């Protein structure tokens, strides 16, 4: 049986869930990422939606953390999103 060109990368992706990250560094990375996305959201104004980018810190928190940490990041990202829209002049 002939193996495809993508056999090695796919085999390496199967072990991706075993990557260990400390909770402190994960929390700091997610908060910095949410803050950076919030700042870009503020700079671009409320006319351009950055909502899709807020899913990245939520995804990281839920994937490498647990459900409770993912829900906490949802609250942080929604708060950041609302504050960025209000600060940029959303009527």
Backbone as a chain_set.jsonl record, in Angstrom:
{"seq": "XXXXXXXXXXXXXXXXXXXXXXXXXXXXXXXXXXXXXXXXXXXXXXXXXXXXXXXXXXXXXXXXXXXXXXXXXXXXXXXXXXXXXXXXXXX", "coords": {"N": [[0.832, -1.179, 0.0], [0.618, 2.148, -0.904], [1.829, 5.076, 0.586], [0.567, 8.331, 1.203], [1.62, 11.694, 0.366], [1.005, 13.294, 2.461], [1.129, 11.792, 4.736], [3.029, 11.838, 6.916], [2.745, 14.544, 8.056], [0.037, 14.354, 8.868], [0.14, 12.245, 10.666], [1.674, 13.46, 12.64], [-0.08, 15.453, 13.481], [-1.979, 14.01, 14.814], [-0.943, 13.614, 17.332], [-1.146, 16.085, 18.443], [-2.933, 16.877, 20.434], [-1.754, 16.084, 22.738], [0.004, 17.966, 23.535], [1.436, 19.823, 26.067], [0.712, 22.584, 28.049], [1.406, 25.034, 30.444], [-0.949, 26.171, 32.884], [-0.793, 28.819, 33.704], [0.74, 30.113, 31.699], [-0.949, 29.637, 29.554], [-3.239, 31.066, 30.309], [-2.206, 33.683, 30.389], [-1.405, 33.996, 27.711], [-3.888, 33.766, 26.385], [-5.297, 35.954, 27.469], [-3.687, 38.113, 26.627], [-3.936, 37.806, 23.873], [-6.724, 38.203, 23.573], [-6.866, 40.847, 24.438], [-5.276, 42.129, 22.498], [-6.761, 41.643, 20.175], [-9.053, 43.017, 20.91], [-8.023, 45.624, 20.983], [-7.388, 46.024, 18.259], [-9.95, 45.797, 17.266], [-11.068, 48.074, 18.416], [-9.565, 50.085, 17.143], [-10.22, 49.723, 14.444], [-12.868, 50.387, 14.465], [-16.489, 50.328, 14.863], [-17.7, 49.671, 12.537], [-16.478, 47.625, 11.152], [-16.554, 44.285, 11.737], [-14.956, 42.35, 14.138], [-15.545, 40.011, 15.29], [-15.223, 37.31, 14.651], [-12.522, 36.814, 15.089], [-12.289, 36.762, 17.821], [-12.825, 34.199, 18.546], [-10.491, 32.723, 18.552], [-8.838, 32.986, 21.035], [-10.763, 31.815, 22.697], [-11.019, 29.264, 21.621], [-8.393, 28.275, 22.059], [-8.34, 28.317, 24.868], [-10.371, 26.51, 25.529], [-9.476, 24.199, 24.262], [-6.844, 23.593, 25.214], [-7.123, 24.046, 27.885], [-9.753, 23.685, 30.083], [-13.343, 23.141, 30.2], [-14.434, 25.056, 31.933], [-12.487, 27.056, 31.945], [-12.631, 27.776, 29.284], [-15.237, 28.85, 29.156], [-14.869, 31.015, 30.849], [-13.127, 32.511, 29.259], [-14.867, 33.126, 27.198], [-16.551, 34.945, 28.47], [-14.679, 36.974, 29.024], [-13.894, 37.698, 26.409], [-16.331, 38.552, 25.259], [-16.892, 40.729, 26.906], [-14.666, 42.34, 26.311], [-15.151, 42.773, 23.596], [-17.599, 44.214, 23.649], [-16.806, 46.49, 25.137], [-14.843, 47.524, 23.413], [-16.4, 48.18, 21.183], [-18.112, 50.099, 22.31], [-16.251, 52.056, 23.078], [-15.28, 52.833, 20.619], [-17.308, 54.256, 19.563], [-19.856, 53.197, 19.056], [-23.207, 53.603, 18.383]], "CA": [[0.0, 0.0, 0.0], [1.425, 3.357, -1.041], [1.453, 6.139, 1.505], [0.451, 9.629, 0.544], [2.597, 12.721, 0.723], [0.581, 13.923, 3.698], [1.088, 10.807, 5.813], [3.83, 12.287, 8.059], [2.089, 15.645, 8.778], [-1.204, 13.896, 9.494], [0.531, 11.448, 11.826], [2.115, 14.391, 13.671], [-1.249, 16.156, 14.0], [-2.709, 13.129, 15.732], [-0.354, 13.774, 18.657], [-1.212, 17.495, 18.822], [-3.709, 17.04, 21.662], [-0.893, 15.737, 23.87], [0.862, 19.104, 23.842], [1.176, 20.303, 27.422], [0.99, 23.996, 28.29], [1.046, 25.345, 31.823], [-2.179, 26.967, 32.989], [-0.444, 30.231, 33.813], [1.122, 30.624, 30.387], [-2.143, 29.606, 28.721], [-4.092, 32.191, 30.703], [-1.557, 34.924, 29.951], [-1.472, 34.06, 26.245], [-5.277, 34.029, 25.978], [-5.648, 37.326, 27.838], [-2.964, 39.02, 25.728], [-4.562, 37.685, 22.562], [-8.024, 38.872, 23.632], [-6.6, 42.286, 24.513], [-4.778, 42.597, 21.197], [-7.899, 41.64, 19.254], [-9.895, 44.119, 21.355], [-7.418, 46.878, 20.542], [-7.59, 46.11, 16.81], [-11.379, 46.054, 17.105], [-11.267, 49.482, 18.763], [-8.93, 50.923, 16.119], [-10.95, 49.619, 13.177], [-14.197, 50.961, 14.622], [-17.583, 49.372, 14.951], [-18.192, 49.343, 11.199], [-15.855, 46.363, 10.747], [-16.705, 43.323, 12.822], [-13.81, 41.485, 14.44], [-16.103, 38.978, 16.156], [-14.691, 35.997, 14.31], [-11.181, 36.665, 15.65], [-12.394, 36.49, 19.251], [-12.931, 32.757, 18.762], [-9.161, 32.123, 18.71], [-8.5, 32.726, 22.445], [-11.745, 30.888, 23.265], [-10.628, 27.943, 21.151], [-7.184, 27.866, 22.777], [-8.676, 28.063, 26.273], [-11.168, 25.287, 25.642], [-8.721, 23.044, 23.775], [-5.714, 23.261, 26.075], [-7.558, 24.141, 29.27], [-10.942, 22.859, 30.293], [-14.586, 23.819, 29.851], [-14.609, 26.231, 32.787], [-11.58, 28.096, 31.449], [-13.189, 28.223, 28.008], [-16.377, 29.721, 29.443], [-14.318, 32.261, 31.374], [-12.613, 33.281, 28.133], [-16.036, 33.655, 26.481], [-16.969, 36.146, 29.204], [-13.652, 37.988, 28.813], [-13.93, 38.147, 25.017], [-17.552, 39.32, 25.037], [-16.693, 42.005, 27.593], [-13.715, 43.113, 25.511], [-15.835, 43.143, 22.352], [-18.559, 45.267, 23.949], [-16.058, 47.696, 25.506], [-14.198, 48.078, 22.209], [-17.439, 48.813, 20.355], [-18.572, 51.324, 22.976], [-15.184, 53.048, 23.042], [-15.074, 53.316, 19.258], [-18.415, 55.122, 19.178], [-21.047, 52.476, 18.601], [-24.379, 54.3, 18.943]], "C": [[0.877, 1.243, 0.0], [0.908, 4.44, -0.102], [1.432, 7.468, 0.77], [1.54, 10.577, 1.027], [2.279, 13.305, 2.093], [0.561, 12.975, 4.886], [1.839, 11.299, 7.061], [3.172, 13.475, 8.763], [0.802, 15.225, 9.475], [-0.888, 13.061, 10.729], [0.999, 12.359, 12.956], [0.939, 15.163, 14.261], [-2.073, 15.295, 14.949], [-2.19, 13.238, 17.151], [-0.445, 15.202, 19.168], [-1.953, 17.697, 20.135], [-2.885, 16.71, 22.9], [0.053, 16.863, 24.252], [0.477, 19.672, 25.197], [1.614, 21.758, 27.546], [0.579, 24.288, 29.724], [-0.172, 26.269, 31.835], [-1.88, 28.457, 33.049], [-0.086, 30.805, 32.453], [-0.061, 30.614, 29.422], [-3.058, 30.775, 29.04], [-3.504, 33.52, 30.235], [-1.654, 35.07, 28.443], [-2.886, 34.382, 25.765], [-5.699, 35.45, 26.304], [-4.942, 38.35, 26.95], [-3.586, 38.991, 24.339], [-5.921, 38.372, 22.527], [-7.852, 40.379, 23.703], [-6.123, 42.86, 23.192], [-5.906, 42.645, 20.166], [-8.862, 42.771, 19.617], [-9.349, 45.466, 20.92], [-7.595, 47.068, 19.038], [-9.054, 46.389, 16.501], [-11.699, 47.513, 17.402], [-10.734, 50.403, 17.666], [-9.719, 50.882, 14.815], [-12.355, 50.191, 13.265], [-15.275, 49.899, 14.587], [-18.14, 49.002, 13.585], [-17.677, 47.998, 10.708], [-15.895, 45.395, 11.923], [-15.458, 42.442, 12.949], [-14.252, 40.282, 15.279], [-15.498, 37.608, 15.887], [-13.32, 35.757, 14.942], [-11.196, 36.411, 17.154], [-12.519, 34.996, 19.544], [-11.568, 32.091, 18.98], [-8.766, 31.948, 20.182], [-9.49, 31.78, 23.126], [-11.393, 29.458, 22.877], [-9.4, 27.431, 21.894], [-7.496, 27.513, 24.225], [-9.446, 26.763, 26.431], [-10.366, 24.054, 25.242], [-7.63, 22.623, 24.759], [-6.046, 23.37, 27.559], [-8.684, 23.158, 29.517], [-12.174, 23.699, 29.973], [-14.775, 25.095, 30.666], [-13.713, 27.381, 32.324], [-12.065, 28.627, 30.103], [-14.366, 29.157, 28.203], [-15.904, 31.051, 30.02], [-13.772, 33.134, 30.242], [-13.738, 33.821, 27.266], [-16.491, 34.95, 27.143], [-15.971, 37.279, 28.983], [-13.731, 38.552, 27.401], [-15.187, 38.955, 24.711], [-17.446, 40.681, 25.704], [-15.745, 42.906, 26.811], [-14.362, 43.613, 24.23], [-16.805, 44.299, 22.592], [-17.845, 46.56, 24.328], [-15.372, 48.338, 24.311], [-15.214, 48.757, 21.309], [-17.948, 50.105, 20.998], [-17.516, 52.42, 22.923], [-14.971, 53.601, 21.647], [-16.269, 54.11, 18.738], [-19.622, 54.423, 18.645], [-22.286, 53.136, 19.217], [-25.329, 53.355, 19.647]], "O": [[1.783, 1.366, 0.824], [-0.295, 4.684, -0.011], [2.196, 7.687, -0.17], [2.275, 10.286, 1.971], [3.177, 13.757, 2.803], [0.028, 13.321, 5.94], [1.312, 11.178, 8.167], [3.042, 13.432, 9.987], [0.513, 15.704, 10.571], [-1.586, 13.165, 11.738], [0.745, 12.06, 14.123], [0.968, 15.497, 15.445], [-2.79, 15.822, 15.8], [-2.937, 12.976, 18.094], [0.117, 15.513, 20.218], [-1.621, 18.616, 20.884], [-3.299, 17.036, 24.012], [0.827, 16.724, 25.199], [-0.694, 19.967, 25.438], [2.739, 22.115, 27.196], [-0.477, 23.841, 30.173], [-0.386, 27.047, 30.906], [-2.631, 29.266, 32.505], [-0.563, 31.881, 32.093], [-0.164, 31.489, 28.562], [-3.595, 31.407, 28.131], [-4.23, 34.383, 29.742], [-1.955, 36.155, 27.945], [-3.063, 35.179, 24.843], [-6.386, 36.089, 25.507], [-5.545, 39.351, 26.564], [-3.746, 40.033, 23.703], [-6.241, 39.055, 21.554], [-8.622, 41.116, 23.086], [-6.524, 43.959, 22.81], [-5.99, 43.586, 19.376], [-9.426, 43.413, 18.73], [-10.11, 46.353, 20.532], [-7.921, 48.168, 18.592], [-9.361, 47.138, 15.573], [-12.516, 48.122, 16.71], [-11.381, 51.386, 17.305], [-9.867, 51.909, 14.151], [-12.974, 50.454, 12.234], [-15.01, 48.727, 14.317], [-18.974, 48.102, 13.487], [-18.352, 47.309, 9.942], [-15.329, 45.669, 12.981], [-14.984, 41.868, 11.968], [-13.424, 39.618, 15.902], [-15.287, 36.831, 16.819], [-12.991, 34.625, 15.294], [-10.221, 35.9, 17.704], [-12.333, 34.578, 20.686], [-11.506, 30.998, 19.541], [-8.386, 30.84, 20.56], [-9.113, 31.029, 24.026], [-11.46, 28.549, 23.704], [-9.369, 26.274, 22.313], [-6.982, 26.527, 24.753], [-9.199, 26.001, 27.366], [-10.551, 22.98, 25.815], [-7.508, 21.445, 25.096], [-5.318, 22.837, 28.398], [-8.586, 21.971, 29.206], [-12.054, 24.839, 29.525], [-15.23, 26.108, 30.133], [-14.134, 28.538, 32.314], [-11.918, 29.816, 29.82], [-14.488, 30.154, 27.493], [-16.474, 32.098, 29.714], [-13.934, 34.354, 30.264], [-13.582, 34.877, 26.653], [-16.783, 35.933, 26.462], [-16.373, 38.424, 28.776], [-13.643, 39.766, 27.218], [-15.12, 39.942, 23.979], [-17.867, 41.685, 25.13], [-15.998, 44.102, 26.667], [-14.142, 44.755, 23.826], [-16.828, 45.258, 21.82], [-18.249, 47.632, 23.877], [-15.324, 49.564, 24.206], [-14.923, 49.804, 20.73], [-18.188, 51.092, 20.302], [-17.85, 53.591, 22.742], [-14.52, 54.737, 21.504], [-16.251, 54.585, 17.603], [-20.361, 55.0, 17.846], [-22.399, 53.217, 20.44], [-26.357, 53.788, 20.168]]}, "num_chains": 1, "name": "protein.A"}
